[in-house]
Amino acid sequence: MNKRAELIICLGSSCFARGNKATLKAIMKFLDDHDLKEKVNFHGGHCFGNCADGPNISINGKLYTGVDENGIIDILTNELL
């Protein structure tokens, strides 16, 4: 990966209440386990405007909806490895 990937997790109240707190921990562990902290710009964002479809994350501008702490691993593997 030449360019740093951008990974944004929605920290809006709806996504957070639906499980993005656990997803946040899973992402941080994945980035650490795969030595990706220097290769991925990971940060929180405010509401993405898709509350009904949340929890939401965005990777390089691609929106993922209905993300949970288990499904995030497959998404991260496909997008970042």
Secondary structure, 3 states (H helix, E strand, C coil): CCCCEEEEEECCHHHHHHHHHHHHHHHHHHHHHCCCCCCEEEEEECCCCCHHHCCCEEECCEEECCCCCCHHHHHHHHHHC
